[in-house]
């Protein structure tokens, strides 16, 4: 049920209710259950196709598991500082 709450809005494209998504993720952000963390990443990854700035800010503002960050940021363009 908790995983369903997180992935409920998958494929809603630009109609995602970000307040609802935030509540669902924050409720389970600290769990160590693999499929809950995977679901957090799936939801963020899907929404990043339509609102990458929101997803990038969400990832930066919340302490997510490495798995959730990996999955959620898969389609985000991450800039790396130039070495020099």
C-alpha positions in Angstrom: 0.0 0.0 0.0 2.8 2.4 0.8 4.5 1.8 -2.5 1.2 2.3 -4.3 0.9 5.7 -2.6 4.3 6.7 -4.0 3.7 5.5 -7.5 0.1 6.4 -7.7 0.7 9.3 -10.1 3.1 7.6 -12.5 2.3 8.5 -16.1 0.3 11.6 -15.0 2.8 13.6 -16.9 2.5 17.3 -16.1 -0.6 16.7 -14.0 1.3 15.3 -11.0 0.1 16.7 -7.7 3.5 17.6 -6.2 2.1 18.1 -2.7 0.7 14.6 -2.7 3.9 13.2 -4.2 6.0 15.0 -1.5 3.8 13.7 1.3 4.0 10.1 0.0 7.8 10.2 -0.3 8.5 12.0 2.9 6.3 9.5 4.8 8.6 6.7 3.8 11.9 8.5 3.1 13.7 6.8 6.0 12.6 3.2 5.4 15.2 0.7 4.4 12.7 -1.4 2.4 14.2 -1.8 -1.1 11.0 -1.6 -3.1 9.8 1.5 -1.3 13.1 3.2 -2.1 12.9 2.0 -5.6 9.4 3.3 -5.9 10.5 6.8 -4.7 13.1 6.7 -7.4 10.6 5.6 -10.1 8.2 8.3 -9.2 10.9 11.0 -9.3 12.4 9.7 -12.5 9.0 9.6 -14.2 8.2 13.2 -13.1 11.6 14.4 -14.1 10.6 14.0 -17.7 8.1 16.8 -17.3 9.5 18.9 -14.5 13.2 18.2 -14.1 13.8 21.4 -12.1 11.3 20.4 -9.5 12.8 16.9 -9.2 16.4 18.2 -9.0 15.3 20.6 -6.2 13.4 17.9 -4.4 16.5 15.6 -4.5 18.7 18.4 -3.3 16.3 19.4 -0.4 15.6 15.9 1.0 17.8 13.2 2.5 17.0 10.4 0.1 18.6 7.0 0.0 21.3 6.5 -2.6 19.0 4.1 -4.5 16.2 6.7 -4.6 18.6 9.3 -5.8 20.2 7.0 -8.4 16.8 6.1 -9.9 15.2 9.5 -9.5 18.0 11.4 -11.2 18.6 9.0 -14.1 17.2 11.5 -16.7 18.5 14.7 -15.0 21.4 16.5 -16.6 23.9 16.9 -13.8 26.7 19.4 -14.4 30.1 18.7 -13.0 32.6 21.4 -12.2 35.4 21.8 -14.7 38.8 20.7 -13.5 41.5 23.0 -14.3 
